[in-house]
Amino acid sequence: MALDRVRTLKKLSLVGAHTLTRPQYLCTRCGVRTDPADTLWKLGPGLLSPELSRVVSAVGVEIPSFERATATVSETLGIHLATRTVERTC
């Protein structure tokens, strides 16, 4: 494995916005890229961190309206999300 490049990723978490910088490695034999930090930190596609995704999902399931769920997340956590983001996360 050889260091291929350094990537940055922007995520929203329970404590605000973060920019994560992490290395990406390239296998010199097969050409496959790996992101060990993504696996370790459980980073997947999307804007929200895994913890914030769980909170947004729980709120979205408990409150029967995505608009009201979005407002609740905004009021309680101070994190302003689009209603579509809450709907997609749920």
Backbone as CSV, one residue per row, in Angstrom:
resi,resn,N_x,N_y,N_z,CA_x,CA_y,CA_z,C_x,C_y,C_z
1,MET,0.832,-1.180,0.000,0.000,0.000,0.000,0.877,1.244,0.000
2,ALA,0.466,2.198,-0.785,1.163,3.474,-0.844,0.149,4.595,-0.670
3,LEU,0.560,5.647,0.014,-0.318,6.798,0.180,-0.610,7.377,-1.200
4,ASP,-1.889,7.467,-1.531,-2.296,7.948,-2.848,-2.623,9.429,-2.811
5,ARG,-3.448,9.812,-1.862,-3.839,11.211,-1.742,-4.488,11.438,-0.387
6,VAL,-4.674,12.686,-0.052,-5.361,13.060,1.175,-6.690,13.679,0.766
7,ARG,-7.765,13.178,1.369,-9.094,13.661,1.021,-9.699,14.414,2.197
8,THR,-10.585,15.344,1.894,-11.323,16.045,2.939,-12.804,15.734,2.776
9,LEU,-13.497,15.757,3.884,-14.916,15.438,3.915,-15.580,16.361,4.915
10,LYS,-16.700,16.951,4.540,-17.453,17.810,5.454,-18.653,17.035,5.964
11,LYS,-18.817,17.022,7.283,-19.929,16.320,7.929,-20.543,17.207,8.990
12,LEU,-21.840,17.047,9.205,-22.523,17.664,10.330,-22.638,16.620,11.414
13,SER,-22.348,17.015,12.648,-22.458,16.093,13.771,-23.318,16.712,14.845
14,LEU,-23.437,16.020,15.956,-24.240,16.536,17.064,-23.667,17.817,17.646
15,VAL,-22.399,18.073,17.437,-21.775,19.276,17.991,-21.417,20.304,16.922
16,GLY,-21.899,20.122,15.718,-21.662,21.114,14.669,-20.993,20.535,13.436
17,ALA,-20.496,21.433,12.602,-19.875,21.042,11.339,-18.397,20.727,11.547
18,HIS,-17.920,19.735,10.809,-16.522,19.321,10.889,-15.986,19.079,9.487
19,THR,-14.720,19.364,9.305,-14.023,18.985,8.084,-12.976,17.956,8.481
20,LEU,-13.122,16.769,7.939,-12.205,15.682,8.257,-11.218,15.505,7.116
21,THR,-9.961,15.410,7.461,-8.917,15.155,6.472,-8.362,13.777,6.762
22,ARG,-8.354,12.928,5.736,-7.879,11.579,5.964,-7.163,11.048,4.732
23,PRO,-6.216,10.133,4.947,-5.446,9.586,3.828,-6.236,8.523,3.070
24,GLN,-5.919,8.416,1.811,-6.447,7.337,0.982,-5.248,6.596,0.410
25,TYR,-5.278,5.275,0.489,-4.153,4.461,0.060,-4.480,3.717,-1.223
26,LEU,-3.456,3.453,-1.996,-3.589,2.750,-3.259,-2.725,1.503,-3.209
27,CYS,-3.333,0.362,-3.512,-2.570,-0.889,-3.591,-1.744,-0.845,-4.870
28,THR,-0.445,-0.978,-4.735,0.440,-0.882,-5.899,0.343,-2.104,-6.803
29,ARG,-0.193,-3.204,-6.290,-0.339,-4.407,-7.119,-1.648,-4.432,-7.903
30,CYS,-2.782,-4.154,-7.230,-4.082,-4.306,-7.903,-4.755,-2.983,-8.257
31,GLY,-4.251,-1.866,-7.723,-4.814,-0.558,-8.057,-6.084,-0.188,-7.304
32,VAL,-6.435,-0.924,-6.251,-7.634,-0.645,-5.466,-7.316,0.396,-4.397
33,ARG,-8.192,1.397,-4.280,-8.023,2.432,-3.253,-8.767,2.024,-1.990
34,THR,-8.211,2.345,-0.839,-8.867,2.082,0.436,-8.826,3.333,1.297
35,ASP,-9.848,3.465,2.110,-9.971,4.569,3.058,-10.105,3.983,4.463
36,PRO,-9.006,3.617,5.127,-9.122,2.994,6.446,-9.795,3.886,7.480
37,ALA,-9.604,5.186,7.412,-10.230,6.086,8.382,-11.741,6.101,8.209
38,ASP,-12.235,6.010,6.971,-13.681,5.974,6.736,-14.295,4.755,7.420
39,THR,-13.613,3.634,7.348,-14.106,2.417,7.996,-14.030,2.546,9.508
40,LEU,-12.927,3.037,10.010,-12.733,3.195,11.445,-13.743,4.171,12.046
41,TRP,-13.973,5.299,11.376,-14.881,6.331,11.876,-16.325,6.101,11.451
42,LYS,-16.583,5.018,10.703,-17.918,4.669,10.223,-18.533,5.787,9.386
43,LEU,-17.715,6.332,8.488,-18.187,7.394,7.619,-18.757,6.789,6.349
44,GLY,-19.957,7.124,6.068,-20.589,6.650,4.849,-20.995,7.827,4.000
45,PRO,-21.760,7.560,2.963,-22.214,8.654,2.118,-23.197,9.537,2.880
46,GLY,-23.297,10.764,2.466,-24.252,11.671,3.089,-23.580,12.737,3.923
47,LEU,-24.387,13.679,4.343,-23.896,14.853,5.036,-23.789,14.657,6.545
48,LEU,-24.574,13.752,7.110,-24.678,13.630,8.558,-23.734,12.566,9.105
49,SER,-23.240,12.818,10.307,-22.428,11.805,10.987,-23.338,10.649,11.391
50,PRO,-22.763,9.481,11.688,-23.605,8.353,12.104,-24.457,8.670,13.334
51,GLU,-23.897,9.381,14.305,-24.648,9.714,15.516,-25.808,10.655,15.204
52,LEU,-25.547,11.691,14.416,-26.605,12.631,14.060,-27.665,11.943,13.206
53,SER,-27.272,11.032,12.355,-28.243,10.281,11.553,-29.191,9.494,12.443
54,ARG,-28.661,8.883,13.503,-29.509,8.119,14.421,-30.494,9.029,15.142
55,VAL,-30.031,10.203,15.584,-30.911,11.139,16.283,-32.001,11.654,15.333
56,VAL,-31.616,12.047,14.132,-32.583,12.556,13.153,-33.593,11.472,12.801
57,SER,-33.141,10.240,12.653,-34.052,9.134,12.346,-35.043,8.906,13.481
58,ALA,-34.550,8.936,14.707,-35.431,8.727,15.857,-36.485,9.829,15.944
59,VAL,-36.070,11.066,15.742,-37.019,12.176,15.780,-38.022,12.052,14.634
60,GLY,-37.546,11.702,13.458,-38.425,11.565,12.300,-39.437,10.448,12.443
61,VAL,-39.078,9.396,13.159,-40.014,8.289,13.378,-41.047,8.652,14.439
62,GLU,-40.620,9.361,15.460,-41.523,9.709,16.559,-42.498,10.827,16.206
63,ILE,-42.087,11.730,15.363,-42.936,12.869,14.987,-43.499,12.591,13.600
64,PRO,-44.828,12.613,13.452,-45.442,12.177,12.191,-45.320,13.150,11.012
65,SER,-44.552,14.196,11.139,-44.382,15.165,10.054,-42.895,15.481,9.901
66,PHE,-42.372,15.351,8.682,-40.957,15.656,8.465,-40.660,17.134,8.724
67,GLU,-41.619,18.000,8.415,-41.418,19.429,8.678,-41.289,19.679,10.174
68,ARG,-42.168,19.058,10.971,-42.101,19.229,12.422,-40.850,18.565,12.993
69,ALA,-40.456,17.428,12.437,-39.226,16.766,12.888,-38.016,17.651,12.615
70,THR,-37.991,18.276,11.439,-36.902,19.191,11.088,-36.852,20.365,12.061
71,ALA,-38.014,20.916,12.379,-38.082,22.033,13.323,-37.614,21.608,14.714
72,THR,-37.954,20.402,15.122,-37.549,19.897,16.431,-36.033,19.734,16.512
73,VAL,-35.423,19.174,15.470,-33.961,19.040,15.434,-33.319,20.421,15.504
74,SER,-33.862,21.357,14.757,-33.318,22.713,14.743,-33.416,23.373,16.116
75,GLU,-34.570,23.231,16.758,-34.785,23.859,18.065,-33.941,23.219,19.167
76,THR,-33.858,21.898,19.163,-33.184,21.224,20.274,-31.672,21.148,20.109
77,LEU,-31.195,20.960,18.874,-29.753,20.804,18.652,-29.097,22.040,18.065
78,GLY,-29.900,22.944,17.511,-29.326,24.112,16.855,-28.695,23.775,15.516
79,ILE,-29.073,22.631,14.956,-28.558,22.206,13.653,-29.682,22.355,12.644
80,HIS,-29.469,23.194,11.656,-30.505,23.495,10.680,-30.328,22.600,9.458
81,LEU,-31.303,21.734,9.245,-31.282,20.812,8.128,-32.454,21.085,7.203
82,ALA,-32.312,20.671,5.972,-33.436,20.749,5.042,-34.400,19.623,5.381
83,THR,-35.681,19.879,5.185,-36.687,18.848,5.421,-36.402,17.604,4.588
84,ARG,-35.916,17.801,3.392,-35.586,16.678,2.507,-34.469,15.816,3.105
85,THR,-33.519,16.435,3.801,-32.447,15.677,4.452,-33.011,14.803,5.556
86,VAL,-33.927,15.342,6.345,-34.559,14.552,7.413,-35.360,13.408,6.805
87,GLU,-36.112,13.697,5.756,-36.908,12.658,5.106,-36.019,11.550,4.532
88,ARG,-34.958,11.931,3.865,-34.032,10.951,3.263,-33.343,10.121,4.347
89,THR,-32.999,10.748,5.471,-32.318,10.045,6.559,-33.246,9.020,7.210
90,CYS,-34.504,9.392,7.335,-35.481,8.470,7.943,-35.750,7.297,7.027
